């Protein structure tokens, strides 16, 4: 990290081509907002307190979306161009020394290595004392500002499409909008940017000509991979960026020792972490801030969002879990659901069609089949029979169920909360439990069986007689 760099991120635009009610920088690619992607890259060259995001449209929502603490904000109340946007950040970003890095908030594919290269080029003791800008060559430069180089191979000017001559329109080197200026010089001359153009806007690109005129030329930094510099303007471009980010992520994980059986089929967000020697089967989705330990297997079709998975965990196919924890050596699935801070402790077992909601299943405990366990605490080595339900909601409030260590809850037990099942206690199959059960006791809460001989035969005969009369 270079502590003499100040970063201004332009994130105030409407993004009208997205055709969305949501600000453009709030849209997500790779499971992360466009703005957070840029901030994440910027943190490789500057500390958070020296990063300023210029916000405008839906400013409050954009502020709230930023996940990194310490980021500062400036507001652009009117959209008067990129130069005006940077001016709006002057109180937060102005400094007489170091470098001023200016980025667009809609470029999620930008690599930290490119920013480091840009900053280092601007800091180098060369004849380009004004700074550096990123350029790239594209097959179709239509709509982009063209880079006009001088005899020293520096940037003489950035010519916008509508102002370009016939020869300039043939130039394929374009300006994607990433700048690193000498901070003192930038703020000294920014006042010379004027809205003398058809749009009556303050263009940041004018600073190249202004600095050069004052004897402070700007150097180009050519980036070969044009896709890295893509700015998102449409949903098509958003999908393209999402695909690239996820391909980068799967490659990163595989190079770090994770087996991904069908990389093209999985969906893994950029913030996900997976330790070596884990296996990700086909069609898995790993979302949000999910963390997976070593030696795990994540089964086909499972969807994990912001979950903590310990070492040597087996998740069988089609498990859905969100904001939950599965501890070491536990087994979950197939077709299980965990949500709202559910926790499966070490060595526990959650089987098919079992749902946990705000529930902790203790160490070595089992809920193997067809159960709903909500707002419950279950001790170690307990057994929850098939069909068990915790009745946690009375129509107004949620209530807690507590099941002690080593308890055995019989199949089809209905536990009406608030209720406590003591350690080592049993509940008989088919019981409705409405009162606390003492440790080591047996609770039976079902009606006595009654049998009426020949009742079924008599009922059929009566029905046949009725049909005859009819």
VENBELHU-V549569 format. One record per pair of residues at least 24 apart in sequence whose ideal C-beta (glycine too) atoms are under 6 Angstrom apart, sorted by the first residue. I is the first residue (numbers start at 1). GAP is how many residues later the second one is. D is the distance in whole Angstrom. If there is no record, write none. Layout:
i->I gap->GAP d->D
i->I gap->GAP d->D
This chain:
i->2 gap->43 d->5
i->2 gap->117 d->6
i->4 gap->94 d->3
i->5 gap->40 d->5
i->5 gap->41 d->4
i->5 gap->93 d->6
i->5 gap->94 d->5
i->5 gap->96 d->6
i->5 gap->114 d->6
i->6 gap->44 d->5
i->6 gap->87 d->5
i->6 gap->89 d->6
i->6 gap->94 d->5
i->7 gap->35 d->5
i->7 gap->39 d->5
i->7 gap->44 d->5
i->7 gap->94 d->5
i->8 gap->44 d->5
i->8 gap->78 d->6
i->8 gap->81 d->5
i->8 gap->85 d->5
i->8 gap->94 d->5
i->9 gap->29 d->6
i->9 gap->44 d->5
i->9 gap->94 d->5
i->9 gap->96 d->5
i->10 gap->44 d->5
i->10 gap->75 d->5
i->10 gap->94 d->5
i->10 gap->95 d->6
i->11 gap->24 d->5
i->11 gap->42 d->5
i->11 gap->44 d->6
i->11 gap->94 d->3
i->12 gap->42 d->5
i->12 gap->43 d->5
i->12 gap->44 d->3
i->12 gap->64 d->4
i->12 gap->73 d->6
i->14 gap->43 d->5
i->17 gap->216 d->5
i->17 gap->217 d->5
i->23 gap->34 d->5
i->23 gap->35 d->4
i->23 gap->39 d->6
i->24 gap->82 d->6
i->25 gap->80 d->4
i->26 gap->39 d->6
i->27 gap->211 d->6
i->29 gap->79 d->5
i->29 gap->209 d->6
i->29 gap->212 d->4
i->29 gap->213 d->4
i->29 gap->216 d->6
i->30 gap->212 d->6
i->30 gap->215 d->3
i->30 gap->216 d->6
i->30 gap->240 d->4
i->31 gap->238 d->3
i->31 gap->239 d->6
i->31 gap->256 d->6
i->32 gap->238 d->5
i->33 gap->32 d->5
i->34 gap->72 d->5
i->34 gap->74 d->5
i->34 gap->198 d->6
i->35 gap->70 d->5
i->36 gap->31 d->6
i->37 gap->71 d->4
i->38 gap->65 d->6
i->38 gap->67 d->6
i->39 gap->29 d->5
i->41 gap->69 d->5
i->41 gap->71 d->5
i->41 gap->74 d->6
i->44 gap->68 d->4
i->45 gap->70 d->5
i->45 gap->74 d->5
i->52 gap->37 d->5
i->52 gap->40 d->4
i->52 gap->41 d->5
i->54 gap->31 d->5
i->54 gap->34 d->6
i->54 gap->35 d->5
i->80 gap->121 d->6
i->80 gap->122 d->6
i->81 gap->120 d->3
i->81 gap->121 d->4
i->81 gap->122 d->6
i->82 gap->122 d->4
i->83 gap->110 d->4
i->83 gap->119 d->3
i->83 gap->120 d->6
i->83 gap->121 d->5
i->84 gap->118 d->4
i->94 gap->93 d->5
i->95 gap->88 d->5
i->96 gap->88 d->5
i->98 gap->85 d->5
i->99 gap->81 d->5
i->99 gap->84 d->6
i->100 gap->81 d->5
i->100 gap->83 d->4
i->100 gap->86 d->5
i->101 gap->79 d->5
i->102 gap->77 d->4
i->103 gap->75 d->6
i->104 gap->73 d->5
i->104 gap->127 d->6
i->106 gap->125 d->5
i->106 gap->126 d->5
i->107 gap->124 d->5
i->108 gap->133 d->5
i->109 gap->119 d->5
i->109 gap->121 d->6
i->109 gap->132 d->6
i->109 gap->135 d->6
i->111 gap->117 d->6
i->114 gap->109 d->6
i->118 gap->62 d->5
i->118 gap->103 d->5
i->119 gap->61 d->6
i->121 gap->100 d->5
i->122 gap->58 d->4
i->128 gap->26 d->6
i->128 gap->89 d->5
i->128 gap->90 d->6
i->128 gap->91 d->3
i->129 gap->87 d->5
i->130 gap->81 d->4
i->130 gap->86 d->4
i->130 gap->87 d->6
i->130 gap->88 d->4
i->131 gap->49 d->5
i->131 gap->50 d->4
i->131 gap->51 d->5
i->131 gap->87 d->5
i->132 gap->48 d->5
i->132 gap->87 d->5
i->132 gap->89 d->5
i->133 gap->46 d->5
i->133 gap->85 d->6
i->134 gap->42 d->6
i->134 gap->44 d->4
i->134 gap->87 d->5
i->134 gap->89 d->6
i->135 gap->38 d->5
i->135 gap->85 d->5
i->135 gap->87 d->5
i->136 gap->40 d->6
i->136 gap->87 d->5
i->136 gap->90 d->5
i->136 gap->93 d->5
i->137 gap->35 d->5
i->137 gap->36 d->5
i->138 gap->36 d->6
i->138 gap->88 d->5
i->141 gap->31 d->5
i->141 gap->33 d->5
i->144 gap->30 d->4
i->145 gap->30 d->4
i->145 gap->60 d->6
i->146 gap->25 d->4
i->147 gap->26 d->4
i->147 gap->28 d->6
i->154 gap->63 d->5
i->154 gap->65 d->6
i->155 gap->53 d->5
i->155 gap->63 d->5
i->155 gap->65 d->5
i->157 gap->52 d->5
i->158 gap->47 d->4
i->158 gap->50 d->5
i->176 gap->53 d->4
i->185 gap->31 d->5
i->245 gap->25 d->6
i->375 gap->25 d->5
i->376 gap->25 d->4
i->377 gap->25 d->5
i->378 gap->25 d->4
i->379 gap->25 d->5
i->379 gap->26 d->4
i->380 gap->25 d->5
i->381 gap->25 d->5
i->382 gap->25 d->5
i->383 gap->25 d->5
i->384 gap->25 d->5
i->385 gap->24 d->5
i->385 gap->25 d->5
i->385 gap->26 d->4
i->386 gap->25 d->5
i->387 gap->24 d->5
i->387 gap->25 d->4
i->388 gap->25 d->5
i->389 gap->25 d->5
i->390 gap->25 d->5
i->390 gap->27 d->6
i->391 gap->25 d->5
i->391 gap->26 d->6
i->392 gap->25 d->5
